[in-house]
Structures are given as C-alpha cells and as structure tokens.
Amino acid sequence: MPVYNHQNIEKKWQKYWRRKNIFKAEDESSKPKFYCLDMFPYPSSYGLHVGHLRGYTISDIIAKKRLMEGYNVLHPMGWDAFGLPAENFALKTGVHPAITTQKAIKNIKKQLISSGLGYDWSREICSCSKDYYQWTQWMFLELYKAGLAYRKKAEVNFCPSCKTVLANEQVIDGKCERCQNIVSKKQLEQWFFKITDYAERLIDDLDKIDWPDRIKIMQRNWIGKSEGTEIIFQIPNSEFQIPVFTTRVDTLFGCTYIVIAPESSIIKQLKPKISNYKEVLDYTEKAKTKSETERLAEDKEKTGVEIKGIKAINPINNEEVPIFVADYVLTEYGTGAIMAVPAHDERDFLFAKKYNLSVKEVIQPVNSQTEFPEKAFEDDGVLINSGVFTGLSSFEAREKITQYLSEKKLGKKAVYYKLRDWLISRQRYWGAPIPMIFCPKCGWQAVAENDLPVLLPKIKDFKPGGEGESPLVKSKKFLQTKCPKCGGLAKRETDTMDTFVCSSWYYLAYAFWHKRKNQKGSILKEHKNLIKFWLPVDLYVGGAEHACLHLLYARFFVKALKDLGYIDFDEAFSKLFNQGTIYHEGAKMSKSRGNVVSPDEIFKKYGADTLRVYELFIGPADQACQWQDKGIIGSYRFLQKVWQLLDRFETQSKKMKTIETSLPIKKLLHKTIKQVTEDIESFKFNTAISSLMVLTNEMEKAEQLAVSDYELLIKLVAPFAPHLSEEIWQRLGHKASIFFENWPKYDKELVKEEKFIFIIQINGKIRDKVEIEKGISREKVEEIVFSREKTQKWIKDKEIKKIIFVPDKLINLVI
C-alpha cells in the first residue's frame, strides 16, 4: 500500500469540514451543550510556533470526543487584536497596526485551519473591529454608571520604554511584563475599575470552580486577604493619629516603634513639629525613586530615618514610642503604617538591632522558659509581660485585646486586601478609546450609548507621546467634540483601554456573535437566551501566566454583569486547564531566543496529524516538555502503521471482511477503549497515545482482524489525527464524517483483569503474598506492598537500600 500522502489528504478534509459545517454549533438543540474555549491569541506578526499549538490541540481533542459522544459542541476562535504587541511591531516596521494585525490574523488563521482544529468560524471575533469594541465601550459605560469605573489622580506604574501606565498585575518583579524594563512611579489622573469591591467574592467563589490548585492559590495570594485589628496610635499634643493594621495584635505590648511609608501625608502635615525635617524629606524623596521590588527585597538591608520631634502613644500601655519612616513600608498595603515588634518579627528585629531600639519579648512558646531571643520568635504562643492579658494564648489574646481597644475607641476588627483597583488607562494608540468627554463646565461626561462606538481614528503618527500623553492628542478631529450635557466645546478622553478589558467579556460574545445586528442598546439583553444556553464555559484551556491578569479580570466582569442583571451566573469558566510549556534547545520556545519550530515546516514534511500526536505524546499535557526534532518521527511512523492496516480491508474479498478478531486482540482493544476514554478525560493524552500505539502494533501482527474492530481503532484515533481518520473512514465505505459517529464503548467482560498471586520478598525471603491484577504498574505494586501490615512489620525503622521489581511475579525489598 502506498505511503499516506498527508499533503493532499489534509487539504481535502479541511475543505470538507468547512463546506459541510461539521464543527458548527447549534443554538437550538436537544443535545447537551459543551462549550470548549481556548484563550484567544493575539495576532503576532510572526505567526504561531508549535508551542502555541499544544493548548489548541488539547481543547480540540476534548471537543471532538464530546462531539462523538453526542454533545452540541461550541468551539469558537477569535483574535485578541488590540494592545502593545501589535502596536510595537507596527512601530518597528513603520506599517499601521490595522494593516499588520489583519495580515497576522490571516496567517494565523491559515495555520489553525491547517492544524485540523475544529472551530466554528461563523462566530469569529476580532477585538480591534469597531463592531466589537463598540461593546467594550458599552461595558465601560455600564460599569461607570454603576460606580465601578472612576477617574482619580494616583501614583501609578509607568513604563518609560512602552511609555504607558501599567496595572499592578502587569508589573513583574518591578519590571514591565511586556518589555522587561524597570517600571517607575508617576502621579497621573487615570481611569480605574473598582475590582476591590469584589475582593471577598473573588476569593470565596474559587471554591465553586474546577481550576488547578496553583491558580487558585495565586489568585488568593494576589488578592491577599488579611484579617486582623486596626489600632489607633495617637500623637501627643496633636490632633493627628496613625492608624496601624496588624494581624498580630497579641504582640502589641512588645511594640517599641512605629514605621510609616515615605509617601505618608502625615510627614508634611506635621512639618513644624519635625526637628529633622530636611533629613526626613531627603530620605522620602530618595525612597520614592525605588521600585516596589527593591523596597521589599528580603535580602537587602532595611533603611530608615527617625522622625524626631514627634512620638506615638501605644494605646495598650500608654508608652511613647519613636516614629520612623522606612522604604520597606508601602502606602498600598494596609494603612501605610506598621507597628514594629522586634521580638516577634524578624524584619523588625534586624531593624531594631541596627538602630539600637528596644526589644520587648511578649510571646513565648507553650511550655517554654526562653531567655532573651537571638532572633525573633514569630509563632503563636503564650503572652508574657502583657499586663492583664499575660497567660492568655495568642488566639485568646487577639480577641480580648481587640475587644479592649474597641471599647476604648482605639481599635477595631478589620480586613485588608493587597488587591488594588484595576488601572485601565493606557497612553497608547492601538486600543479601544475610553468613551468619556471632559467639559470645562460640566466635568467628565459619558458618551451617549447611541453615539457608540467612539471610533479609533486612523492616524499616521501613532508613536507614543511624552510623559503620560496619548498619541490621540495629535488628532484634533478626534479630540475636539461637544459636551453631551450642555453642548459646549469639550475634549474627548485620549487614553485607550487596557487590552485586558477586551478579553474580559469575549467568551460572552461567542454565544451570539453570528446572530448580532448593527444594534444599539444592550446586546446582552438582546441575546440573553443564547448567553443562558451556552454559558458558563465548560472547559477553558490556556496558559497559567494569566492567573492574576485575564483570569482575575474576567471573573470580576462576570460578577459585575450579574449584579447589573445582565447574566445569571457568577463564574465564567467552570473548568480550567493549563497546558505545559514546550522547550527547545534548553529554553522556552520563543522568537526572541531564535529557538522556535514553525508548524508550517512540520505540516509540509510530516503532516498536521503527526504534529498533533507528537505535541501530546512528548509528555504530560500540564507539564513542561522538551521538543526533540528527531522525536516526531516516532509519531509519524505510528500513523503510517494505522494507515497500512487499511490495506487488509481494501484488498481482501468481502468474504474475508467477515473474519473475526482473535480474543487476545479483542481484549486489548476494549482495554484500550477504556484507557483512552479515561485518559482523555483526565488530560493524560501521552498515555492514551501510548496505548493506541501498543494496540496498533498488536493489530499489525495479528493474523485475524475484523473490520469492525479496525473501525473502533480509527474512532479512537480520530480526535488525535482527524485527517487520517476521515480518509480511512471514507475508504471503508462510510459516507458521513467520522465525527458524527458514536464514541466507542468497551465491553466490561472483556476488560476484566486476570488476577494472580504476587510474591513479596524481604532480603530474598518470602514474607508475604497478595492477589493483584496482571499488568499492574510498579508504582501501584509498591503502594500496595507498603500498605500491608506484614511488610511494615519487617521493614519498620529499617532503611530500604534497593527494590527489585519483576512485573507480574515478585518484588524484593533489600534492607
């Protein structure tokens, strides 16, 4: 039989799928729905590399299996087309981003189609199209009317390279997440979304969704909920006071100084009382030039300056304590001030030693008589040297001291979050214009809904402006407008929106995008039935790098839209899967490192099906793996074997096609059906492919093989290698697509495992026996052996030097 000609056959089936709408979702169907979604890509000018395709292949395999299981599957695709990547490439090439973006979309779409991905292209969206960002602007206005969008002057992160402000989530280790340059701080008027209003729900509702634990932990840590006590430290002979938040109010008797952030307004307010004001001012100005990462670095020596001339009163014992300004305290966290307890906080301890400050021990371990500590004791314990609270446990003391302070109106229970409001203003061109107008008479006014979209003007000079100025100020036609309220001369907002605003609602758009009209009003109300039918997303596949960016922002949007009455669910993505990164030549695959492998090269040489199989065979789907150029040959040979089996049924007579498969192969087939079915559900694609390889090898050697059993093999292979499977299915005489066939079911009788007596030896002597199933893995055997009472009796308190394992026979523990 001739070698499988992937180049001709893959194009054939890609055209067939599009022409027949094989993967088009049905809005009105009695079938159960399954909404499978990829994080939509930004259209990079360089196109996709094989690392990008791994996640798309994962979702496609699940979607195709669901289709064969009888589900009504929605698997859409679109383009996250606004933002810095597209704009920076346009600046580099001198070609307008509207042109470069569309060119990139065309190229990537071709690559996705060539990969055999079963998308419903009738719902394709593009975030930079006016009919899409009209609704991004509408979303902004809805949040604005609800008090969830606001403008204020604030200290913001500013990237001097990208020449725009960044949200806190876009600053990684003090650097811009896009260009890796050091981020500075600026005071600018900007637009924010009030995501902090949803902090508690964003934490609590993580329990409702099936997401990887690490993503949930990352979000919880980023939101950073702290429950504790807010304490008032009065300044003597002054109306001023310093509120301090602490989770360890039980250590209050050990507070020997207060530290405030360099940005604290109290410094200027108390200037006449501060005897070393110039020294303090010099320190604060220097501190403000440091990045947040520098200020919080654990390995750097902490610096500070005592504010002389003023003290603070510890409300629990009325003792005066000095006040320091130090750069390791930030205004963004808590109240911007901390109480320092050197005996019970290592950072405070080192600071106190450096500046020769008092260290008071007020907590000691339970049942311990410790002497003066050489380092801070930071755990809970029993209170000492704490007045009437001495002898209480830390837990009891936190309650009672808080109650005491509350009665004195010097403290109260409090909850603080590290999460800050989402800064959405960007001083860049390529984004959705913020639909607001400033009138000298009326102030800020929202653009009327009927005037949406506020179109992004096509300007030639779209280079970033100066320090905090958008390129849109260069367009007088765009800038100058009339006030919606008084009709007088006014100016448009020239900042554009963070591209993450566009991706915070796109999953809703797929539900109705093919049905939309050029309408005004609420597109969510117009299509509420479709949104209710399809949402929430059943499976969301994408990278873990967006844990505290897109994934957090999208959750906020859903909750806000539910509160506004537009949707009836409060989590967008029921299940999330993060694919592992592909490495090549020792580094993460990327264009900048020059180590990318283009899928186009693989398509041409081996075919898309080979690439799909290899992408998921090289390792567990949720873990990083190494691309090996030679490794793909094994996947290619596997598919060739599947193809060559077809020769039996194309050349044999009709009588020969009635032949029965031998029982051992039959059993292996049904065990493989069971394993592949379960492995796909648990995202163990590499072991599913491995079992298909074993089955194919055995079928190849088998003297007898029924066509019906070969067809079962092809059905199992279909989600992984769709082009090959469709071609074989047609050659076997079937008219309709294989994806309209039912997913194989295994015979329970044929998958029953044979059991035998397994020997357990200790130092070569039989010490135990156990009945187990044949073919059981070494890991499972060891788990069984070490859980047995007899085994534990012989190895208790002994070191196991070696384990000798003989499959389906014995295990020998050498001690």
FIVOVO-996039 format. One record per residue (C-alpha): x negated, y negated, z; residue in one letter. Coordinates in steps of 0.02 Angstrom, whole numbers, plus 50000, padded with zeros to 5 digits. Layout:
% FIVOVO-996039
XYZA...
END
This chain:
% FIVOVO-996039
500005000050000M499314982649958P498704971050097V500034959550169Y499994943350067N500364930850204H500184915150098Q501624919349980N502734928150105I502644914950242E503144900850124K504564911550060K505334914050232W505054896250290Q506094890250142K507404903650176Y507604898550358W507854880250310R509044884150167R510114896050270K510054885650431N509524901150526I508984891350680F510354878150680K511284876950845A513194877550852E514084864050952D515694874050961E515344892051003S515974905151123S514204911851142K513234907351299P512124892251266K510234891851285F509344875051273Y507494878051244C506414862451235L504604857751203D503844841651268M503924832151106F502214827251037P501544810150999Y501124809850814P499234809850818S498414804650656S497274819750671Y498704832150672G498834847250785L497464859250834H497764877250887V497804872251070G499354861551040H500244875950955L500104887551104R501524879451200G502634878051046Y502364896451009T502854901251187I504524892051178S504834898851003D504624916951058I505864914351200I507094905251085A507024918750951K507274932551079K508784923251151R509494921550976L509364940450953M510174942751124E511724933751063G511444916351133Y511884900051047N510134892751047V509664874351037L507814872350999H507524854650935P505994844050893M505584825550880G504204812750899W503574802551046D503004789450922A502764773251021F501284769551133G499414767051144L498774782151046P499674777150886A499284758650909E497444761350946N497254771950790F498104758350688A496904745350761L495434756550720K495964759250539T496734742250507G498344750450447V500004745650527H500584758450659P502274760250571A501334767250421I500054777950513T501394785050628T502524790750486Q501044798350396K500564807950553A502354813950579I502414820650402K500794830250429N501254837550598I502994842450542K502194851950399K501064860950523Q502534865550637L503534872450491I502004882050430S501874889750604S503574898150582G504334888450727L506224889750727G506764871850757Y508464864250723D507814849950614W509554842450594S509314834550767R507574827350736E507244811050831I505874798050823C505654785950969S504994771750858C506534771650745S507714757250778K509224768650798D508314777450940Y507544762851033Y509214753751024Q509754766151156W508114764951253T508514746351267Q510304750451315W509654761751454M508594747151517F510114735851522L511124748751617E509764750151748L509624731151754Y511494728951784K511384741951923A509964732752008G508724746351963L507714735551842A506944719551906Y505534707251875R504294701152004K502554694352022K501444707952089A499684714452096E499604726651952V498364738451871N497584730451717F496534739751590C495284727351514P494974739151368S496784742851321C497244725051375K498854730151460T499514734051633V499714752051687L500884760851807A500064768451961N500354785651885E499294780651733Q497754776851839V496734792351874I495284790651997D495264771951967G495174773751778K496404771351635C497104788551593E497014784151408R495284776151382C494404780951546Q493834762951580N493844755951757I495514747651798V495544730551883S496904721751982K497884706451924K499324695851987Q500634695851848L502514694651828E503104711451766Q504654722351747W504904737051864F506134751451882F506664754852061K506164773152067I505824771252254T507704770952284D507694789252233Y506154794952330A507114805952452E508194814152318R506684816852207L505904826952349I507464836252407D508064841452235D506434850152194L507204864752288D508574865852156K507444869352007I506374883851948D504714874951924W502924880451959P502474877652141D500944867252096R502034854652001I503224853252147K501754850752266I501014837352153M502654827952148Q502924829352335R501164823152368N501344808852244W502994803252322I502094805352488G503454805452618K502844801752795S503974801952947E503374792553098G503514776653200T503374758353156E502554749053300I502504730353329I500844723053387F501104705153447Q499774691753426I499604681853591P500124663553589N500854665653416S502504669753332E501594681753218F501594700453239Q500814715153148I501934729853106P500984746253100V501614763053036F500924779153111T501364797453111T500384799553274R501224787953398V500724800753531D498954793553518T499504775453549L498624774353719F497004777753626G497184763153504C495664751853528T495794740653374Y496934736053228I496444735853044V497344725752912I497154726052722A496144712352637P497724706952545E498694704052706S499604687152710S499264685552896I497464680252861I498004664052775K499444661452896Q498264661853047L496824652452965K496754638753101P496544651953238K495194662053149I493474655953203S492524665453066N493754661852925Y492414659752790K491624676452833E493344684852828V493804676152665L492164681252581D492454699252631Y494254699552570T493814692052401E492444704952376K493594719152429A494914714052301K493674717052159T493504735452207K494594748952132S495784758652242E494704774152217T493144765052280E494074758652432R494744775552482L493224786252440A492904798152585E491034799152554D490714780352564K490314771252725E491784761052784K491514742252798T492494728652885G492434711852972V493174707453142E494414693053134I493774682653279K494884670753374G496414681953375I496874698353459K498354710253456A499334717153603I499524736053616N501384737253661P501204753253762I499964746353892N499864727553851N497994728553821E497204716453698E496314724753552V495234716853416P495874714953238I494784719853089F495024717652903V494364732652805A494494737852624D494994755852662Y496734749552709V497904745852563L499464735052562T500354747852453E500394761052589Y501444759352747G501424741652814T499674737152754G499014738852932A498464753453040I498154756353224M496434763853248A496224778153370V494374783053359P494504798153474A495814806153363H495454800653185D493764804353106E493774789052994R494164777753143D492854786953246F491454783153122L492034765153105F492064762953294A490304770153312K489654758353177K490404742853260Y490174748653440N492034749153478L492884758053621S493364776353602V494754782453718K495204800753725E497084803053750V497414820253674I496554836353720Q496804854153658P498014865153754V497134874553897N495514864853870S494424853853979Q493404844753846T492104831653882E491874815753780F492024821153597P490574821253474E491864819253339K493724815353330A494964828453390F496334826553259E497544840653303D499074840453413D498804844453596G499234838253770V499214819753818L497944813453945I497564795654004N499294790653940S500214783854091G501914791754123V501754801753962F500224811354024T500504830154018G501754829853876L501424839353716S501074828953561S502774833953492F503704828553650E502694812653665A503084806953488R504934807453529E504814799453701K503574785653657I504594780953504T506154780253612Q505234769253740Y504644757053605L506374756453527S507144751653694E505854737653711K506204732453530K504374735153493L504554750353381G505724761953289K505774778053190K505274775153011A504984784152847V503734778052719Y503294784152545Y501714782252443K502794781152287L502844763652211R504134756652090D503814761051908W502984746651817L503624747351637I502954731251558S501604733351426R500664719151342Q500524728951181R501394728251013Y501894746250974W503354749051092G505194745551119A505464726851155P506184723451327I507944716451293P507834701151406M507844682351370I507154668351478F508124652051481C507344636951569P509094632551632K509894649551668C508374660151708G508224678151648W509714684351547Q510084701351473A510314703051286V512134706851244A512454725251203E513184720351034N511524712050990D510534728051013L509334733550951P508114719450980V507044723850830L505174725350843L504534712950712P503294719250583K501824707750613I500124708750528K499084703850679D499584716250813F497954715550909K498164714151098P498204696451162G497194688751301G497304692551485E499054699051506G499824692051346E500794702351220S500434701251032P502294697451008L501994679451064V501224677050891K502914679550808S503864663150827K505364670550739K505454684250870F505024673251018L506234658850992Q508074662651021T509624656251110K510174659251287C511624671951293P512404661851435K512254643351391C511754644051208G510224633151237G508454636251173L507644651051255A506234663751233K506274682451218R505274693651333E503714698251232T503164713351334D503634730351267T504164745451370M503044759151432D503204773551308T503724784851452F505384775651454V505714782651280C505344800451338S506374798751496S508014801951404W507574810451239Y508184827551297Y509944819951306L509824813651127A509584830951052Y511324835951112A512184823450996F510904815750877W511594824650724H513334817650765K512874799750805R513584784950712K512984767150697N513964762550851Q513984750050992K514474753151172G513954768951262S513264783151159I513264793751317L515134791651343K515474794451158E514604811351163H514914816451343K515654833151291N514094838051192L512974832551336I514014842651457K513954857851341F512064858051314W511304850351469L510344853451576P508884860851479V508714879451518D506854880751480L505604866551463Y503844870351403V502374858451410G500774853051494G500534850951681A499664834251653E501354825351655H501844831351830A501844813751904C502204804451742L503524810351619H504234824051731L504474812151877L505164798051770Y506404809451680A507054815751847R507314797751904F508264793551743F509444808351763V509854803851942K510164785651898A511264790151749L512254802051858K512534788351987D513124776951846L514414790151795G513704794851626Y513204812951663I513714826051790D512044834351830F510564827751928D509114838151862E508674838451677A507584853951668F508174869551758S506594879551723K504854873051681L503384882551610F501634875251592N500544883351462Q498684885751493G497374875351404T496344882651263I494464880151274Y493224881651133H491334881651141E491394879251329G492524863951334A494354859151321K494814858251138M494884840151081S494474829450930K493284818451031S492224833651077R492194839850898G492704857450950N494464858550878V495064872750770V496324867250640S497844878550620P497814874550434D496204884450417E496964899350508I498574898450406F497564899650246K496394913550299K497444924550414Y499214917750413G500334909350542A500914925950617D499124930750657T498844913950741L500444915650843R499954933050903V498154928150943Y498634912251036E499574922651164L498524938351162F496914930051221I497514928051400G498954924651520P500054910951447A499964899951602D498074900751618Q496634892651526A495794903851398C494324903551279Q494584903251091W493454915651002Q493334913450814D492994932050789K494364937350910G495754932950789I495264947350676I495994959950801G497704951550792S497594951250602Y497214969950596R498654973750713F499904965250597L499144974050447Q499474990750534K501294985850564V501414981550379W500574997650322Q501865008150416L503155001550294L502325012050158D503065027750235R504835021750203F504585013250036E503785028649958T504725042850045Q506305050149972S508005046850051K507945064250124K506285060550209M507055044850286K508175055950393T506665062950483I506655061650674E505295054050781T504365065850897S504875064951081L503205057851146P503285043351022I505125040951060K504725039551245K503305027451212L504455016951101L505765015051235H504475011451370K503794997951254T505534990651229I505704989451418K503974981951443Q504084969251301V505814963751358T505224961251537E503544953751488D504334940351378I505504935551520E504024933851640S502944924951509F501704939451504K501514938451316F499754945551314N500294961951394T501844962651283A500734961351129I499534974251201S500954986751222S501524983451043L499754986950983M499725003551077V501425008551006L500905003850829T499305014250843N500295029350903E501595027150766M500205026250639E499535043150697K501235051250714A501695064450587E503545060950609Q504315043550621L506135039050595A506525023150500V507715017850640S506285018550766D505145008750650Y506534995850639E506544994550829L504684990850823L504974977050695I506324969150803K505104968650949L503764960950839V504964948150762A504804933950891P502914935250884F502704937450696A504314931150616P503744930350433H503054947950430L504604954650518S505814946150399E504874953050247E504844970850315I506674969550367W507174964550192Q506134978350112R507014990850225L508614985950136G509394973250254H510214957650183K510364945950333A508964938450437S508194949550569I508594935850696F510444939750675F510084957550735E510304963150914N508804963651028W508294981951060P508884990751218K507955005151296Y508635022251342D508505024051531K508255042751518E506765040651402L505875028151514V505945038651671K504175040551736E503465057651772E502795059251948K501315069152015F500315071652174I498915058852187F497395063052295I496675050652422I494885054252475Q493795046052607I491935048952575N492385063152456G493535072352578K495415073752550I496275063952688R497995060752612D499125063952463K500535053752387V501795056452248E501695042552118I502155039351937E500985043551795K500085029251710G500155018051863I498825004351867S497305004351981R497924988452068E499594996752109K498745012652168V497615002852287E499134993452353E500005010052392I498445018152467V498015003852584F499795002652647S499795020752706R499595024352892E498415039152865K497245028852757T497195014652884Q496755027253021K495175032452927W494585015352868I495045004753020K493654992453065D492525000152931K491764991852778E492284999052611I490704999552508K491415006752348K493065012552271I493045026552142I494665027552042F495115041651922V496765037551832P498185049751863D497085060251977K496245052952132L495485038352224I493925039652334N493525026452465L491675025952511V491425018752687I
END
